[in-house]
Every structure is written in C-alpha cells, then in structure tokens.
C-alpha cells in the first residue's frame, strides 16, 4: 500500500505533481499492543459533530479488542431534511502521528480523525448488531475508516489533506462494479476543521472520498490542487457515490 504527500525531502520518491510516494509492505507481527490511553478527545470530537449536525441520533460501533489505539466508529443517522449518514472516528487522535522531517514542527498536523458522508440507502444495522457479518456492500465503510484511522500508527507515518491511498498495490475496486479503487483525504472549511480542544491541541478532521485509479494518477501527475479543481468543475457531491464516473 502507498500514500502520497507533499514534502520537501528530496530523498523521497516524488511524483511529477510533487507528491512524495511512500510504499508500505507487510508489517511483521509485533504482537498485541494494548492502547496506553483511550478516548482522550472522544467527547470533544463527538460534541463538535453534534454541533455541526444537530438533531441526529447517534449509535456507536465499539471496538471490542484494540491494538495500539482504540478506534470507535460513530454513526449519525439520517434526518428527513438531510437524507445522509455521517460516520466519524474517535480514538485515532489518542496518539500523535509521525510527521516527516520537513514538517516535524507542525503540531497542528499531528492529531486527526476521519469522517464520511454516506447515502440514505446505506444500511448500518441496529445498535450492537453491526458486525463484519454484515453484507460487505454495507460494512466496507466501517472497515475502511477503521483501517485508515489505525494506518498511520501501524506504519509510523501520517495522513493529511491531499493524501491518496490506493486499495492495494493493484488498485483493486473497493466494491464490485465500481471504479472506486482508493481513498483521498479532503478537508472542509475552518468551521469544520481543525477542532481546537480544551487542552489547546488541534485535531484535524479529514473527509474520506473514494476515488478512481485515474483520479489518483492524475493527482500524482498534476498535484492535489489540480484534482480538487476537477472535483469542483464536476460538482463532486460530498455524499459518497460509489458508482459515479471519474472526473478525469
């Protein structure tokens, strides 16, 4: 798996668009590493989402056994006026991410949580019944967001705006019949992110957007700002559509 980022480190492999390419192989099994702390900013993150999306019932997909960090997935249900789900993580920000040398001093990029907007026909199941036994077409967002929330801590790296993560080295489709074969990290306006905690820490809230192989390759060639312009030109909806057409 690889993720791409902007960096000033010239020793790294850099794409024509200026993105540093990191290639991550299989991890050796280090054994179980129980989290040192749990839910440090969870209450503040949840309050922030409740203020952004008021009047929604929220259920939590709790992680039963955790390694390194305890990742819960919070699911905010649809409303009659806004027929989409909001899902977000808590626990990713329990540990700081490992920033590269070029931005080591950027304390405002060390902590993050992830979120997605899912269509109203997504079926998350009922509280305490959400599990990996669900049909994959419904379970994949939970699997994906948990995997990516743990990813920077597992690989001692970081995730930030503009990073793209292919679904395996061969860009496998996330869902059968879909062109989406990876995820991009986007950030909304300053009212959304970062969240400034009571302790003064800044927690970035990154939106996950499924992207096609062509879009990821375009980003590597031209940079994330150019891909963002393509998204804007094509009025890319914030609510995920796994069967949309590529914008490039």
N, C-alpha and C positions, 0 to 999 in steps of 0.2 A: 504494500500500500504506500502511496505517496501523498504528501500535502505540499502545497506551494505557498510561498510568502514573499513579500518584498524584504530585501535585506541589502546591507552594504558590504557583506562579507564576500569578497571576490573569490575566495577559495571554493565556494559552493558552486554546484551546477546551476547555471542561470539560464532561463528560457529567453527567447528573443524579446518577449514583452517585459523582461526584468524580474520575473518571478523566480525565486530560489526553489529548486526542486529537491525535496527530501524523499528518500526511498527507504521504507521501513520493512525489514524482513521479519521472519517469525521470531517471536520472543522465546528465550529459554524460560522454562517453568521455574520461577523463583520460590514457589510455594505460596501458601496463603499469608497475606499481609493485612491483618485487621486494621481498619482506619484508626488513626490516632485520635481524631475528633470527628464529630458528626453534626451536620446541620448548623454550622456556625452562622451562616447568613440566611438560612432557610426561611425563617419567619419574616425577615425584611424583604426577601425576594418575593414571597407569596403576597405580602401586603402590597407591594408595588404592582404586581399583576392584577390584584383585586381592584386597585385604584384605576388602572388602565382599562380594565374590562369589568365594570361593576355589574352586580345583579346576576352573576353566573354561579351555579352550583359547581363545586369542585370536588373531585374524588382523587385519591392518590394511589398510584401503583407503587407499593412499597417494595423495596429490595430486601429480600429475606437474608441473604448471605452476601456480604460485601468484601471486596478486595481493594485495598488502597484508599478508596473513597466510597462513601455510601450514597448511591445515586437513586433518588426517588423521581418518578415522573408524575407531575401534577396535571390533571386533565380538567379543563374548564369547559363545561357543557355549553351547547348552543343556546341561543335565545330566539324567540320568534322574530325579533328585529334583525338579528345577526346570526345567520344560519351557518356558523362555522365553529369548530372546536379550537381552543388554544391549549397546546400542551407545552410544558416547560419543565426543566430540570431544577432540582435543588441538590446540592452536595458537590457538584463539580468545583465550586468555589471554596470548598473546605481546604484545598491545597493551592498554593501558587503554581502557575505553570512555569516551565523552564524557558525563559526568553533567550534568544540568540544574542551573541556578543554585541551586535550592532544596536540593540535596543534594551540592553540589560537594565538600564536605569529607568525604564518606563514602568513605574509601579502601577500606573493606570491600566496596564495591559496584562497584569499578572493573573487576575481573577475573572472568571467568566461563567455564565450559564447559557443554556441553549433553549430555543423555543421553535415551534412550528405552528402554522395555521392549517388545520385540516378541514376538508369539506364536510357539510352536514350529513352526508350519507355514509361517513366513516362510522364504524360500529365498535366502540371501545369496550363493550360488555358492561356488566354491572360491577359495582364496587366489590372487591375481594374475589371476583371471578375472572379478572383479567389475567391471562397467563399465556405462556408460549404454546399452549394447546389451541389457542385461537387460530382461525384461518390466517395464513401468512399475509393475505391481502389487507387484513386489519391490524395484524401485530407488527408489521415491519416498521411503522414509525416509532413504536416503543423500543424495539430492538435497535434501530438506527440511532436514536437520540441518546440512549444509554451507552452504546458503544462509543460514540463520538465524545460524550462527556467524560468517559474514562480514558480515552485515547491519549491525550497529552500527558497524563500522569503515568500511564503504562510505558510510553515511549520517551519520557523525559523531553518533551518538546512543547509546542504551544499551538493554539488555534486563535485566529483573529480574522478581522474583516478581509474579505477577498480570497481567503484560502479556499482551495477546491480539493476535494478528497474523492478520488475515483473508487468505485465499488470493485476493488481488487485490481491487480495489475493488468487484467484484460478488459477492464471497463464493462463488467457484466451488468446487464439490465437489473435494476432493483426489483421490478415486477415483470412477469411475463407479458409480452405485448407492448411494453413501454420502452421509449427511447431513453428514459432517465437512467443514467449509469454512474452517478456520483452526486455529491452534495457540495454546494457553495455556501459560505458563511457571509451573510449580509448584516448590516446594522441600520436600524431605523433612526429617526431624528433624536435630538438631545433630550427630548421629553421622555423618551423610552430608555435610552442607554447613554452613558452608564448610570447605574444606580449607585448613589453615594450612601454608604452605610453609616450608622451612628458612630462607628469607630473611625470613620474617615476613609475607609477602603473604598475603592471604586470597583464595582462588579459590572463587567461588560455583558450585555445581553445580545447574543447573536442569533439571528434567524437562519434556520436551515432551509435551503431551497434546492430541490432536486434539479439537476442539470444533465444535459446530454454530453456525450463524448465530444461532439463538435463544438459545443459551448466551452468545455474545459480546454480544448486545444486552441480555440480562438483566444481565450484568456491568456494562455501561455505565450501565444504569438504577439498579442497586442496589449496585454495588461488588463487588470480587473476593471479599471475605469472605462475602458472601451466596451467591455462586456456589459457593464452597468448601463451604458448608453444604449446598447442594443435592447436590453430589458425595457428601458423607458420607451424607446421608439415603438416597441411592440406591445406596450401596455401590459407587461407581465403581471398577472394577478398575484397578490400576496398569499392567497389561499392556494394550497398545493393542488395542481392538476397533473397527475402522473402520465396523462396521455396527450399533453399539449405538444405542439410542434416546436422544433428547435428554432431559436431566434437567429441562428446563423446557418 
